[in-house]
Amino acid sequence: MRIFIGLILLLALSWNPASAKEDMTLRALMESKQTSVITMLIGGAGRTLEWVNTDLVDEGKPRLYCLPPNASISQTEYVAIVEKYLELHPDIGEETFQVYPLILLTSLKKMYPC
């Protein structure tokens, strides 16, 4: 049940922020001057993924990604992870900005495999 709630939170975070247009690309959002909005969105998605990971462990299921022991990721670092993904995959920047949770999850799985 907690995983379901976590996924609902992640979906809610991917909804349009008041300051972003529905058709805004991810690149346009990342290049905008709205750093507090970007940090809030991506950082919130990162925190939600952390909660989902914790819930998976509690249920005896495999994690989505595995940070080293005692490691943590700040909201700013989550933003940097998405920025790095965009550098490596510039074509994804033309997708709608709402793809950022998937980019973050994909990156974390590659960076911290279990």
NORZI-V119051 format. One line per field, one symbol per residue. psi: psi as a letter, one per 40 degrees, with the letter a starting at -180 (. if undefined). burial: I if it has 24 or more other C-alpha atoms within 12 Angstrom, else O. Layout:
BEGIN
psi=???
burial=???
END
This chain:
BEGIN
psi=dddddddddddddeihidehidehidddddeiefddddddddddddddddddddddddefiiidihiiieiihiddddddddddddddgdddeeiieeeddddddddddddgi.
burial=OOIOOIIOIIOOIIIIOOOIOOOOIIIOIIOOOOOOIIIOIIIIIIIIIIIIIOOOOOOOOOIIIIOOOOOOIOIOOIIIIIIOIIOOOOOIIOOIIIIIIIIIIOIIOOOOOO
END
